Amino acid sequence: MANKVNIVIDQGTTFNTTYIIHDNLDEPINFTSYSANSQMRKSYSSSNSFVFSVSLSSNGGVSLSMNAATTSNITAGRYVYDVEVEDASGIRSRIVEGIVTVTPQVTR
């Protein structure tokens, strides 16, 4: 089951956040041999998406980022996102999901 984490992105700024993911024994997961993908969409059925850059670490760290040029092109509002990882044997898991709130930019 994925962790539920809601995030806020300020339109037109660089976005970074990091989560530490634990297994069912409360130990950080070693993501060394994993790959990851993460997207946000206006709704679950939307065809348009915005892609997060994802970095994984051996101590359970999952870092999401998006540059200012990308966030400036996102219309302010509410979105959904998730993070999926895949291990070396091809098993894919959703580890984080939630709501993204994009706040409007004033300074341009």
Order of alpha helices (4+ residues) and beta strands (2+ residues): beta-beta-beta-beta-beta-beta-beta-alpha-beta-beta
